[in-house]
Amino acid sequence: MNMEKFIEIKDVTFSYINDFDEPPTKNTVLKGVSLDISRGEFVAVLGHNGSGKSTLAKLLNAINLPETGDVFVDGMNTRDEEKLYDIRKTVGMVFQNPDNQIVATVVEEDVAFALENIGVEPSEIRRRVDEALKEVGMYSYREHAPHKLSGGQKQRVAIAGVLAMQPECIVMDEPTAMLDPIGRREIMETIKELNAQGVTIVLITHYMDEAAQAGRVVVMDDGKVIMDDEPKKVFSQAEKLRSVGLDVPGVTELTHLLIKEGIALPPDIISEDECVERLYEILKKD
């Protein structure tokens, strides 16, 4: 995999101005954040509400522009207005509520919407829409009404709409927050499949078990990056995570309880499959 620098966040600060206060108040939500993301990576960004993670997500396709510092996407500075279209073509965004991203009354028309707006040829639209719906497992629903779909299905249609634009990177801002466990699992499977095909994924989440499935976990607190490592190394620091209002994946919690009871498990288990395998090995010996 080609791991060249693809997104560069350089010493970025960002503030919101509250005009309702008299005089207006400034709330600084990012405080000198620097982060590099390589092409083809799957990075999860964790943090409790107010940590700055969603603000960071919106910097990556120029919805937000830095107050100070710079963000580069494939060498393009997000401050460069002439590059805005290219930046947004390179980095697609999927938001928390799929209903806010679905605009048409038929699934395939919704996926085609942005392509029609930028004047893509009809035959190319047809090809891209079919391909995108197949990639997210929603091709058989192409003639359905989006409002009749489940939350997970709607979110997969929203992802297909972004995929049809052929971005190299997709930033997902809490895409499973409004979904039930089945919908969450569907979306995580879709994300991992897209990443396996070479799409760079930045997943903003507050679910530890989702972050554990990424290749790299970035933890934010109070507008700063406080941890940035592979999931096993991040989640083995349970106390540090708890000190910023986060937890470890449920299976890691279970592993630590079993270790306390004298069961010889490694402390850095972060997936259910790994836990099952290790327990099976121990039971086999007994």
C-alpha positions as CSV (number, residue, x, y, z in Angstrom):
1,M,0.0,0.0,0.0
2,N,1.3,3.4,-0.9
3,M,1.5,5.3,2.4
4,E,2.4,8.8,1.2
5,K,1.1,11.8,3.1
6,F,-2.4,12.5,1.8
7,I,-4.0,14.8,4.3
8,E,-1.8,17.2,6.4
9,I,-3.2,19.2,9.3
10,K,-0.5,21.7,10.4
11,D,-0.8,23.5,13.7
12,V,-4.5,24.3,13.2
13,T,-6.7,26.3,15.6
14,F,-10.4,26.9,15.1
15,S,-13.0,28.8,17.0
16,Y,-16.7,29.4,16.9
17,I,-18.0,32.9,17.6
18,N,-21.2,33.1,19.6
19,D,-23.0,36.2,18.4
20,F,-25.9,35.7,20.8
21,D,-23.7,36.8,23.7
22,E,-23.1,40.5,24.4
23,P,-20.3,41.1,23.6
24,P,-19.9,38.1,21.3
25,T,-17.8,35.3,22.8
26,K,-15.2,33.1,21.2
27,N,-15.0,29.4,21.9
28,T,-11.8,27.8,20.7
29,V,-12.4,24.2,19.8
30,L,-9.2,23.2,18.1
31,K,-5.9,24.3,19.8
32,G,-2.8,23.7,17.6
33,V,-3.8,20.4,16.1
34,S,-1.2,18.7,13.8
35,L,-2.0,15.3,12.1
36,D,-0.9,13.5,9.0
37,I,-3.1,10.9,7.3
38,S,-1.6,8.6,4.6
39,R,-3.3,7.5,1.5
40,G,-5.2,4.2,2.1
41,E,-5.3,4.5,5.9
42,F,-8.3,3.8,8.1
43,V,-8.1,6.2,11.0
44,A,-10.6,6.5,13.8
45,V,-10.9,9.7,15.7
46,L,-12.2,9.3,19.3
47,G,-13.3,11.9,21.8
48,H,-16.2,12.8,24.0
49,N,-18.7,15.5,23.0
50,G,-16.9,18.9,22.8
51,S,-13.4,17.4,22.2
52,G,-13.2,18.9,18.7
53,K,-13.5,15.7,16.6
54,S,-16.5,16.8,14.5
55,T,-14.9,20.2,13.9
56,L,-11.8,18.5,12.8
57,A,-13.8,16.3,10.3
58,K,-15.2,19.4,8.7
59,L,-11.7,20.8,8.1
60,L,-10.9,17.9,5.8
61,N,-13.1,19.0,3.0
62,A,-13.2,22.7,3.6
63,I,-16.6,23.0,5.3
64,N,-14.5,24.6,8.1
65,L,-11.4,26.6,7.3
66,P,-8.6,27.0,9.9
67,E,-8.4,30.1,12.0
68,T,-4.6,29.7,12.0
69,G,-2.5,26.9,10.5
70,D,-3.2,25.0,7.3
71,V,-4.9,21.9,6.0
72,F,-3.6,20.2,2.8
73,V,-5.5,17.6,0.9
74,D,-3.4,15.8,-1.7
75,G,-1.2,18.9,-1.7
76,M,-4.1,21.4,-2.1
77,N,-4.6,24.0,0.6
78,T,-8.2,24.1,1.8
79,R,-7.9,27.9,1.9
80,D,-7.5,28.0,-1.9
81,E,-11.0,28.8,-3.2
82,E,-10.0,27.8,-6.7
83,K,-9.3,24.3,-5.4
84,L,-12.5,23.9,-3.5
85,Y,-14.2,21.7,-6.1
86,D,-11.2,19.4,-6.4
87,I,-10.9,19.2,-2.6
88,R,-14.5,18.2,-2.2
89,K,-14.2,15.7,-5.1
90,T,-11.2,14.1,-3.3
91,V,-12.7,14.0,0.2
92,G,-16.4,13.0,0.5
93,M,-18.4,13.5,3.8
94,V,-21.0,11.2,5.4
95,F,-22.9,12.7,8.3
96,Q,-24.6,11.3,11.4
97,N,-28.2,11.6,10.1
98,P,-28.7,10.0,6.7
99,D,-32.1,11.8,6.3
100,N,-30.2,15.0,5.9
101,Q,-28.2,13.6,3.0
102,I,-31.0,12.0,1.1
103,V,-32.8,14.3,-1.3
104,A,-34.7,12.2,-3.8
105,T,-37.8,9.9,-3.6
106,V,-36.1,6.9,-5.3
107,V,-32.8,5.4,-4.2
108,E,-31.0,5.4,-7.6
109,E,-32.1,9.0,-8.2
110,D,-30.6,10.1,-4.9
111,V,-27.3,8.5,-5.7
112,A,-27.3,10.2,-9.1
113,F,-28.2,13.6,-7.7
114,A,-24.7,15.1,-7.2
115,L,-23.5,13.6,-10.5
116,E,-26.3,15.3,-12.4
117,N,-25.5,18.6,-10.7
118,I,-21.9,18.5,-12.0
119,G,-22.9,17.5,-15.5
120,V,-21.6,14.0,-15.7
121,E,-22.8,12.1,-18.9
122,P,-26.0,10.1,-18.4
123,S,-24.4,6.8,-19.4
124,E,-21.5,7.4,-17.0
125,I,-24.0,8.4,-14.2
126,R,-25.8,5.0,-14.8
127,R,-22.5,3.1,-14.5
128,R,-21.4,4.9,-11.4
129,V,-24.8,4.7,-9.6
130,D,-25.0,0.9,-10.2
131,E,-21.4,0.4,-9.1
132,A,-21.8,2.5,-6.0
133,L,-25.0,0.7,-5.0
134,K,-23.4,-2.7,-5.5
135,E,-20.4,-1.6,-3.4
136,V,-22.6,-0.9,-0.4
137,G,-24.9,-3.9,-1.0
138,M,-28.0,-1.8,-1.9
139,Y,-28.3,-2.5,-5.7
140,S,-31.4,-4.6,-5.3
141,Y,-33.1,-1.6,-3.5
142,R,-32.3,0.9,-6.4
143,E,-36.0,1.5,-7.2
144,H,-37.2,1.7,-3.6
145,A,-38.3,4.8,-1.7
146,P,-35.5,5.9,0.7
147,H,-37.9,6.8,3.5
148,K,-39.1,3.2,3.6
149,L,-35.6,1.8,4.3
150,S,-34.1,1.1,7.7
151,G,-31.6,3.5,9.3
152,G,-28.6,1.3,8.3
153,Q,-29.9,1.0,4.7
154,K,-30.4,4.8,4.4
155,Q,-26.9,5.4,5.6
156,R,-25.6,2.9,3.0
157,V,-27.5,4.9,0.3
158,A,-25.9,8.1,1.7
159,I,-22.5,6.4,1.4
160,A,-23.3,5.3,-2.2
161,G,-24.1,8.9,-3.1
162,V,-20.6,9.9,-1.9
163,L,-19.0,6.9,-3.5
164,A,-20.5,7.8,-6.9
165,M,-18.4,11.0,-6.9
166,Q,-15.3,8.7,-6.7
167,P,-13.6,10.3,-3.8
168,E,-10.2,9.0,-2.7
169,C,-11.1,9.7,1.0
170,I,-14.4,9.5,2.9
171,V,-14.7,11.2,6.2
172,M,-17.6,9.8,8.3
173,D,-18.8,11.9,11.1
174,E,-20.5,9.6,13.6
175,P,-22.3,7.7,10.8
176,T,-23.7,5.0,13.2
177,A,-24.8,7.3,16.0
178,M,-28.5,7.0,15.0
179,L,-28.5,3.3,14.1
180,D,-29.4,0.1,15.9
181,P,-26.7,-2.6,16.5
182,I,-27.6,-4.3,13.2
183,G,-27.3,-1.0,11.2
184,R,-24.1,-0.2,13.0
185,R,-22.6,-3.5,12.0
186,E,-23.7,-3.1,8.4
187,I,-22.0,0.3,8.2
188,M,-18.8,-0.9,9.8
189,E,-18.6,-3.8,7.3
190,T,-19.2,-1.4,4.4
191,I,-16.4,0.9,5.8
192,K,-13.9,-1.9,6.1
193,E,-14.7,-3.2,2.6
194,L,-14.2,0.3,1.1
195,N,-10.9,0.6,2.9
196,A,-9.8,-2.8,1.6
197,Q,-10.4,-1.4,-1.9
198,G,-8.0,1.5,-1.2
199,V,-10.4,4.3,-0.1
200,T,-8.9,6.4,2.7
201,I,-11.3,6.4,5.7
202,V,-11.5,8.9,8.5
203,L,-14.1,7.7,11.0
204,I,-15.2,10.1,13.8
205,T,-16.9,8.0,16.5
206,H,-17.6,7.7,20.2
207,Y,-17.9,3.9,20.0
208,M,-14.8,2.2,21.3
209,D,-15.6,-1.1,19.5
210,E,-15.8,0.8,16.1
211,A,-12.4,2.5,16.7
212,A,-10.9,-0.8,17.6
213,Q,-11.5,-2.0,14.0
214,A,-9.4,0.9,12.5
215,G,-5.8,0.7,11.6
216,R,-5.0,3.7,13.8
217,V,-6.8,5.5,16.6
218,V,-6.5,9.3,17.3
219,V,-7.9,10.4,20.6
220,M,-8.9,14.1,21.1
221,D,-9.6,15.9,24.3
222,D,-10.2,19.7,24.8
223,G,-9.2,20.6,21.2
224,K,-5.9,18.7,21.2
225,V,-4.7,15.3,20.0
226,I,-3.6,13.4,23.2
227,M,-3.1,9.9,21.7
228,D,-2.3,8.6,18.3
229,D,-1.3,5.0,17.8
230,E,-2.5,1.6,16.7
231,P,-5.7,0.4,18.5
232,K,-4.0,-2.2,20.8
233,K,-1.6,0.5,22.1
234,V,-4.3,3.1,22.7
235,F,-6.8,0.8,24.4
236,S,-4.1,-0.7,26.7
237,Q,-4.0,2.7,28.3
238,A,-7.4,2.3,30.0
239,E,-6.7,4.8,32.8
240,K,-5.6,7.5,30.5
241,L,-8.8,7.0,28.4
242,R,-11.0,7.1,31.5
243,S,-9.4,10.3,32.6
244,V,-10.8,12.0,29.5
245,G,-14.3,10.5,29.8
246,L,-13.7,7.5,27.4
247,D,-13.7,3.8,28.0
248,V,-12.1,0.7,26.4
249,P,-14.0,-1.7,24.2
250,G,-16.3,-4.0,26.1
251,V,-14.2,-7.1,25.2
252,T,-11.1,-5.4,26.6
253,E,-13.0,-4.7,29.8
254,L,-14.0,-8.4,30.0
255,T,-10.4,-9.5,29.3
256,H,-9.1,-7.4,32.2
257,L,-11.8,-8.9,34.6
258,L,-10.8,-12.4,33.5
259,I,-7.1,-11.6,34.1
260,K,-8.0,-10.4,37.6
261,E,-9.6,-13.8,38.2
262,G,-6.3,-15.5,37.2
263,I,-7.0,-16.4,33.6
264,A,-3.8,-16.0,31.5
265,L,-5.1,-13.7,28.7
266,P,-3.0,-11.0,27.0
267,P,-4.1,-7.5,28.2
268,D,-4.3,-6.0,24.8
269,I,-7.3,-7.9,23.3
270,I,-9.6,-5.5,21.5
271,S,-11.7,-7.8,19.3
272,E,-14.3,-10.5,20.2
273,D,-12.8,-12.9,17.7
274,E,-9.4,-12.7,19.4
275,C,-10.9,-13.1,22.8
276,V,-12.8,-16.2,21.7
277,E,-9.6,-17.7,20.1
278,R,-7.5,-17.1,23.2
279,L,-10.1,-18.5,25.6
280,Y,-10.6,-21.5,23.3
281,E,-6.8,-22.2,23.4
282,I,-6.8,-22.0,27.3
283,L,-9.9,-24.3,27.6
284,K,-8.3,-26.8,25.1
285,K,-5.3,-27.1,27.4
286,D,-7.5,-27.7,30.4
